[in-house]
Amino acid sequence: MTRFVRLSLVLVLVLGLAAPAAAQGPGVFVRPDCTTLTAPVTGQTWCFDATARAVKVWNGTAYDSAPVPPTSSALGGYTIRNLVGQNDATTPNTKFGYSADLVQLRNPTDGAIVVRVNTGTLTNDTGLAGSSADGRDQAAAFSASIYIHFYFIWNGTTLATLSSTVAPPTGPTLPTGYTHWAYAAPIRYNATPLLVKSRMRGVQVVYEAFQSGVSAGTSTTEVSVDVSAVVPANALAFFLNTENSLTTDATAGRTLDTRLTIRYITGVDFHRNRAGVANTGIAGVFQAASGTTVLVPNIGQAFIYLYVDVAGAVTGITRAAAIDVLGYVVPNGGE
């Protein structure tokens, strides 16, 4: 309809087409005073008021100014560039600081965006009751064993932070006066409870210390490993480090060539870490494959592991798989 109105006005104004003295239904007209038109149709009679220099449309009782589309796009999604963050040096258990080179914040009501650059480090205090800027978005304290989602927020003059239990797309409950938010990342709030020491780096969150997924694993059949305690539900993927070690007894001739295998779809190998061992009669011969790191798609906050033997005897050989979670990838618009 907007294109029709624009084209019609151009024809009227440029080509000098004359409008009839009275409106006999829908149409586009030019008048010094739009009220001189008779028999207008609601929503279908448009008039360029030459005196007011405005496009108007009949609403059933009067002529309203017609909505004018924006001349340039001011709509979009949230995004962050070069996000950097970590636990606060003084109060690491409850405070988390982060910064970004660029933050594009979105108003969830109308989709309007605001861009801020060179934010400097802003610190969120999860112990500050809210909804409060640089605090949490709820009055009650956060429960243990959850993920806390951190945001940048904007009120027209001030860039601040907010922590919430709610991930995008719903997002946080904004403090009074704040209209826009941009998602930074989720951080684990453990059973103690405290914020697990982590580093935000772009779209990645990396633990300062690895989080154990499997310790001394031995299974030769598929085992599904739940990592929900160290990988948030909204993570796109997570990093695993795998170590594969084999140890023999004292019997000569013990050999084994095997692969520590990672899957995220049952029956389909995704990643393999191979190790082999051979014994000539000395107890405790040990062989370990070097650790490898792999990025695994987050499918239900879990992965599958098992040993798949290539060749050799199994009796008298002890397997020990160590699989640790190093971090995860988050959907903050920088991916």
C-alpha positions in Angstrom: 0.0 0.0 0.0 2.8 2.4 0.8 4.4 2.0 -2.6 0.9 2.6 -4.2 0.5 5.8 -2.3 4.0 7.0 -3.2 3.5 6.2 -6.9 0.1 7.8 -6.9 1.3 11.0 -5.3 4.1 11.2 -7.8 1.7 10.9 -10.6 -0.6 13.5 -9.1 2.2 16.0 -8.4 4.5 15.4 -11.3 2.1 14.7 -14.1 -0.4 17.2 -12.8 -3.3 14.7 -12.8 -6.5 16.4 -11.6 -8.4 14.9 -8.8 -12.2 14.9 -9.0 -14.2 17.3 -7.0 -15.5 14.5 -4.7 -14.2 11.2 -3.6 -16.4 8.4 -4.8 -14.4 5.6 -3.1 -10.8 4.8 -2.6 -8.2 7.0 -4.2 -5.3 9.5 -3.8 -6.0 13.2 -3.9 -4.2 16.5 -3.6 -6.1 19.4 -1.8 -5.2 22.6 0.1 -7.6 21.2 2.7 -8.3 17.5 2.8 -11.7 18.1 4.6 -13.1 19.4 1.3 -13.2 15.8 0.0 -16.6 14.1 0.3 -17.6 10.5 0.7 -14.2 9.3 1.9 -13.6 5.6 2.6 -11.9 4.5 5.8 -8.3 3.5 5.2 -8.7 3.9 1.5 -9.0 7.6 0.9 -5.6 9.2 0.9 -5.0 12.9 0.6 -1.9 15.1 0.2 -2.6 18.2 2.3 -0.8 20.9 0.3 -1.1 23.5 3.1 0.3 21.2 5.8 2.6 19.4 3.3 1.5 16.0 4.8 0.0 12.8 3.6 -3.2 11.9 5.4 -5.6 9.0 5.4 -9.3 8.9 6.4 -9.8 7.0 9.7 -13.6 7.0 9.6 -14.1 10.3 11.4 -11.2 12.4 10.4 -7.9 12.6 8.4 -4.9 11.2 10.3 -1.3 11.7 9.3 -0.2 8.6 7.4 2.6 6.4 8.9 5.9 7.2 7.3 8.4 4.3 6.9 11.9 5.0 8.2 14.3 6.4 5.6 17.1 4.1 6.9 17.0 0.8 8.9 17.2 1.1 12.6 16.1 -2.4 13.3 18.2 -5.5 13.9 19.5 -8.1 16.4 21.8 -7.9 19.3 25.5 -8.6 18.7 28.9 -8.2 20.4 32.4 -7.9 19.1 35.5 -8.9 21.0 33.8 -9.8 24.3 36.3 -10.2 27.1 35.3 -11.1 30.7 36.3 -12.9 33.9 35.5 -13.2 37.6 36.1 -10.1 39.5 39.6 -10.1 41.1 38.3 -9.0 44.6 34.9 -10.7 44.7 35.1 -13.6 42.3 32.3 -15.7 43.8 29.5 -13.2 43.1 30.8 -10.6 40.7 31.8 -10.8 37.0 33.3 -8.1 34.8 33.2 -7.9 31.0 33.9 -5.5 28.2 33.5 -5.3 24.4 34.8 -3.3 21.5 31.3 -3.0 20.1 27.8 -3.8 21.5 24.7 -3.7 19.4 21.7 -3.6 21.8 18.1 -4.4 20.8 14.8 -3.1 22.1 12.7 -6.3 22.5 9.5 -4.3 22.0 10.1 -2.7 18.6 13.4 -4.2 17.4 15.2 -0.8 17.4 18.9 -1.0 17.9 21.6 1.1 19.7 25.3 0.6 19.1 27.9 1.4 21.8 31.7 1.0 21.3 34.7 0.6 23.7 32.6 -0.2 26.7 35.4 -0.5 29.2 35.0 -3.2 31.9 31.6 -3.2 33.5 31.1 -5.3 36.6 27.9 -7.2 37.5 27.1 -8.0 41.1 24.9 -11.0 41.2 24.3 -10.3 44.9 22.6 -7.0 44.1 18.8 -7.4 44.3 16.8 -6.1 41.4 15.8 -5.7 38.9 18.8 -3.3 39.1 21.4 -2.0 36.7 24.7 -3.8 37.4 22.8 -6.3 39.5 20.4 -9.2 39.0 16.9 -8.9 37.4 15.0 -10.4 40.4 14.5 -9.6 44.0 15.3 -13.2 45.3 18.8 -14.5 45.4 19.8 -16.9 42.6 19.5 -20.6 43.4 22.5 -22.9 43.3 23.4 -25.1 40.5 22.2 -23.0 37.6 23.6 -20.9 34.8 23.5 -17.1 35.2 23.1 -15.2 31.9 24.9 -11.9 31.7 23.7 -9.0 29.6 24.6 -5.4 28.5 21.6 -3.1 29.0 20.9 0.5 27.9 18.5 3.3 29.1 19.3 6.0 26.5 22.2 7.4 28.4 23.9 4.7 30.4 25.4 1.3 29.4 25.2 -1.2 32.3 25.1 -4.9 33.0 22.3 -7.3 34.2 22.3 -10.9 35.3 19.4 -13.2 34.9 18.3 -16.9 35.0 16.6 -16.3 31.7 18.4 -16.8 28.4 17.5 -15.3 25.0 15.3 -15.0 23.1 13.1 -14.1 26.1 15.9 -12.2 27.9 15.9 -10.5 31.2 13.4 -8.4 33.1 14.9 -4.9 32.5 15.2 -2.3 35.3 13.0 0.7 35.2 14.0 3.1 32.4 16.1 0.5 30.5 14.9 -0.4 27.1 17.6 -2.4 25.2 19.7 -5.5 25.9 22.5 -7.5 24.3 23.4 -11.0 25.4 27.0 -11.6 26.6 27.3 -15.2 27.9 26.1 -17.7 30.5 28.4 -18.6 33.5 28.0 -21.6 35.8 26.8 -20.9 39.3 27.6 -24.1 41.1 26.3 -26.0 44.2 28.4 -24.0 46.7 27.0 -21.6 45.3 29.6 -19.4 43.5 30.5 -18.3 40.0 32.8 -21.0 38.5 36.0 -19.2 37.4 35.7 -18.7 33.7 36.9 -16.4 30.9 34.7 -14.9 28.2 36.5 -14.6 24.9 34.3 -13.6 22.0 31.8 -16.4 21.5 33.7 -18.7 23.7 33.5 -19.3 27.5 36.6 -21.2 28.8 36.9 -22.6 32.3 40.1 -21.7 34.1 40.3 -25.3 35.3 39.0 -28.2 33.3 35.7 -29.8 34.3 35.7 -33.6 34.4 33.3 -35.5 32.2 34.8 -39.0 32.3 37.5 -40.3 34.6 39.1 -43.7 34.1 36.6 -44.7 31.5 36.8 -48.3 30.3 33.6 -49.1 28.3 33.7 -50.8 25.0 30.0 -50.1 24.4 28.4 -46.7 24.0 28.1 -44.6 27.2 26.1 -41.3 27.1 27.8 -38.7 29.3 25.6 -35.9 30.7 27.5 -32.6 30.8 24.6 -30.3 31.8 26.5 -29.4 35.0 29.2 -27.8 32.9 27.6 -26.9 29.5 24.6 -24.6 29.4 21.5 -25.6 27.4 21.8 -22.7 25.0 25.5 -23.4 24.2 26.0 -24.1 20.5 28.9 -26.5 21.1 31.5 -27.5 23.7 35.2 -28.3 23.9 36.4 -31.7 25.0 39.9 -32.8 25.8 40.5 -36.6 25.5 43.3 -38.7 26.9 43.6 -42.4 26.2 45.9 -44.6 28.3 46.5 -48.4 28.4 48.3 -50.4 31.1 49.3 -54.2 30.8 49.8 -56.8 33.4 53.1 -58.9 33.6 52.2 -61.5 31.0 54.3 -61.4 27.9 52.5 -60.9 24.6 49.8 -58.6 25.8 49.0 -56.3 23.0 46.2 -53.9 22.2 45.5 -51.4 19.5 42.4 -49.4 20.3 40.6 -46.1 19.7 39.0 -43.9 22.3 35.9 -42.8 20.2 33.7 -39.8 20.7 30.2 -39.6 19.2 27.3 -37.2 19.4 25.0 -39.4 17.3 24.7 -43.0 18.3 26.6 -45.4 16.0 28.4 -42.6 14.2 32.1 -41.9 15.0 32.9 -38.2 15.3 36.4 -38.2 16.8 39.0 -40.9 17.6 42.1 -41.0 19.8 44.2 -44.1 19.0 46.7 -45.8 21.4 48.5 -49.1 21.3 50.5 -51.2 23.8 52.7 -54.3 23.7 54.2 -56.2 26.7 57.2 -58.5 26.7 56.7 -59.7 30.3 57.1 -56.6 32.4 54.3 -55.6 34.7 52.7 -52.3 34.2 53.8 -51.4 30.7 52.0 -48.1 30.0 51.1 -46.3 26.9 49.2 -43.1 26.6 48.0 -41.3 23.5 48.6 -37.6 23.6 45.6 -35.5 24.6 43.4 -34.1 21.8 40.9 -31.3 21.8 37.7 -31.5 19.9 34.7 -29.2 19.4 31.4 -31.1 19.8 28.0 -29.8 18.7 25.7 -29.4 21.7 23.0 -32.0 21.3 21.1 -32.3 24.6 24.1 -31.4 26.7 25.6 -34.8 26.3 28.2 -36.8 24.3 28.9 -40.5 23.8 32.2 -42.3 24.4 33.5 -45.9 23.9 36.6 -47.8 23.1 36.7 -49.4 19.7 39.4 -52.1 19.4 41.4 -52.3 16.2 43.6 -55.4 17.0 45.1 -57.4 19.9 44.0 -59.2 23.0 41.9 -57.5 25.6 42.7 -59.7 28.7 45.3 -58.3 31.0 45.1 -54.7 29.7 43.5 -51.9 31.6 42.0 -49.0 29.8 41.6 -45.5 31.3 39.9 -42.7 29.4 39.9 -39.2 30.7 37.5 -36.8 29.0 37.2 -33.2 30.3 35.1 -30.2 29.3 37.2 -27.1 28.7 34.5 -24.6 27.7 31.6 -23.9 25.3 30.5 -21.7 22.5 27.7 -19.2 23.1 25.1 -17.5 20.8 25.9 -13.8 21.5 25.8 -12.6 17.9 29.6 -12.8 17.4 29.5 -16.3 16.2 
